[in-house]
Amino acid sequence: MKKADIKNLSAGDIQNKLAEVKAELTKLKLAHKISPIENPIQIKDLRKTIARLNTELTTKQQ
């Protein structure tokens, strides 16, 4: 997700999206440990998305 997309979400939507992305990251990590996934950069991108979501959530809660 892009930063502009995240800014338009409400705090509740960010929390829901954060839970979805964390679950997807866990699934990808497990799949990568079993057999290498086609595009391992997806893991890096998901971690960055989680960081963006956490940052925006913190900003909205203040």
N, C-alpha and C positions, 0 to 999 in steps of 0.2 A: 504494500500500500504506500501511496505517496503521502507526504506530509500534509498537503492540502486536503486530501480525502479524510485524513484522520481529524483535522481541525473542525470539519463540518459535523462530526459525530457528537452525540451527547455523552455524558459520563457513563450512563447505563449501557449505551451501545458500545462504547470503548471496552467496558468490562466484558461484555458478551464476545466481542471480537477477539479480545485478549485470550479468553478461555479457548476459543476455536483455534487460534493460531498456536497456542501452547500444546493443544492436543495433536495438531498436525505435525508440529516439530517433534514431539515424542514418537509419533508413528514413523516419521521419516528417519529419525535416528535409529530406531529399532530395525527398520528395513535395511538401512545402510550397514548395520552390524552383521546382519544375516548374509546379505549379498550386496556388493557395491551398487548403489543406485546410479542411474544414468547421468544425473546432473547433481553432484554433491554441493554445488554452489547454492542450491535451494536451501540447505540447512543454514548457511551463512545469512541468506536473505531473510529467512524467518526469524533468526535471532535479532537482526536489525529491526525488523518490523515490531517484534515484541518490545524492544527498547524504545522505539518511537511511541508505541501505544502507552507504555508505562510513563514516559515523559509527559505526554499530553494529558493523561489521567491525573497525574500529580498537579499539573498546572490548573486543570479545571476544578480540582478539589480545594484549592487554596482560596 
